[in-house]
Amino acid sequence: MQSLLSILLLSMPGGPEWIIILIVVLLLFGGKKIPELMKGIGKGVKGFKEGLKEIEDEIKDDSSTTK
């Protein structure tokens, strides 16, 4: 377990890597497209959270009706 954790931590980007990633994204999409991209990502995350909430509610309803 410890070796798996160390592998995962080594593969995650740190501070300088995030800066490079942000520069590449800025170069690829340009300054005008980034707000649109972030808006789309935000809508996707919101939809995902709503889906999770619906599933949790269904599980709670099913467990309360079977008791």
Rosetta constraint file for C-alpha pairs under 8 A:
AtomPair CA 1 CA 5 HARMONIC 6.35 0.50
AtomPair CA 2 CA 6 HARMONIC 6.27 0.50
AtomPair CA 3 CA 7 HARMONIC 6.20 0.50
AtomPair CA 4 CA 8 HARMONIC 6.25 0.50
AtomPair CA 5 CA 9 HARMONIC 6.18 0.50
AtomPair CA 6 CA 10 HARMONIC 6.12 0.50
AtomPair CA 7 CA 11 HARMONIC 6.30 0.50
AtomPair CA 8 CA 12 HARMONIC 6.48 0.50
AtomPair CA 13 CA 17 HARMONIC 5.39 0.50
AtomPair CA 13 CA 18 HARMONIC 6.36 0.50
AtomPair CA 14 CA 18 HARMONIC 6.26 0.50
AtomPair CA 15 CA 19 HARMONIC 6.52 0.50
AtomPair CA 16 CA 20 HARMONIC 6.40 0.50
AtomPair CA 17 CA 21 HARMONIC 6.16 0.50
AtomPair CA 18 CA 22 HARMONIC 6.10 0.50
AtomPair CA 19 CA 23 HARMONIC 6.23 0.50
AtomPair CA 20 CA 24 HARMONIC 6.22 0.50
AtomPair CA 21 CA 25 HARMONIC 6.20 0.50
AtomPair CA 22 CA 26 HARMONIC 6.10 0.50
AtomPair CA 23 CA 27 HARMONIC 6.16 0.50
AtomPair CA 24 CA 28 HARMONIC 6.06 0.50
AtomPair CA 25 CA 29 HARMONIC 5.96 0.50
AtomPair CA 25 CA 30 HARMONIC 7.70 0.50
AtomPair CA 26 CA 30 HARMONIC 5.11 0.50
AtomPair CA 26 CA 31 HARMONIC 6.33 0.50
AtomPair CA 26 CA 34 HARMONIC 7.35 0.50
AtomPair CA 29 CA 33 HARMONIC 5.59 0.50
AtomPair CA 29 CA 34 HARMONIC 6.35 0.50
AtomPair CA 30 CA 34 HARMONIC 6.63 0.50
AtomPair CA 31 CA 35 HARMONIC 7.86 0.50
AtomPair CA 32 CA 36 HARMONIC 7.66 0.50
AtomPair CA 33 CA 37 HARMONIC 6.16 0.50
AtomPair CA 34 CA 38 HARMONIC 6.10 0.50
AtomPair CA 35 CA 39 HARMONIC 6.06 0.50
AtomPair CA 36 CA 40 HARMONIC 6.24 0.50
AtomPair CA 37 CA 41 HARMONIC 6.26 0.50
AtomPair CA 38 CA 42 HARMONIC 6.03 0.50
AtomPair CA 39 CA 43 HARMONIC 6.24 0.50
AtomPair CA 40 CA 44 HARMONIC 6.22 0.50
AtomPair CA 41 CA 45 HARMONIC 6.20 0.50
AtomPair CA 42 CA 46 HARMONIC 6.09 0.50
AtomPair CA 43 CA 47 HARMONIC 6.10 0.50
AtomPair CA 44 CA 48 HARMONIC 6.15 0.50
AtomPair CA 45 CA 49 HARMONIC 6.17 0.50
AtomPair CA 46 CA 50 HARMONIC 6.20 0.50
AtomPair CA 47 CA 51 HARMONIC 6.15 0.50
AtomPair CA 48 CA 52 HARMONIC 6.26 0.50
AtomPair CA 49 CA 53 HARMONIC 6.16 0.50
AtomPair CA 50 CA 54 HARMONIC 6.21 0.50
AtomPair CA 51 CA 55 HARMONIC 6.28 0.50
AtomPair CA 52 CA 56 HARMONIC 6.14 0.50
AtomPair CA 53 CA 57 HARMONIC 6.10 0.50
AtomPair CA 54 CA 58 HARMONIC 6.17 0.50
AtomPair CA 55 CA 59 HARMONIC 6.21 0.50
AtomPair CA 56 CA 60 HARMONIC 6.18 0.50
AtomPair CA 57 CA 61 HARMONIC 6.07 0.50
AtomPair CA 58 CA 62 HARMONIC 6.03 0.50
AtomPair CA 59 CA 63 HARMONIC 6.06 0.50
AtomPair CA 60 CA 64 HARMONIC 6.12 0.50
AtomPair CA 61 CA 65 HARMONIC 6.17 0.50
AtomPair CA 62 CA 66 HARMONIC 6.23 0.50
AtomPair CA 63 CA 67 HARMONIC 6.54 0.50
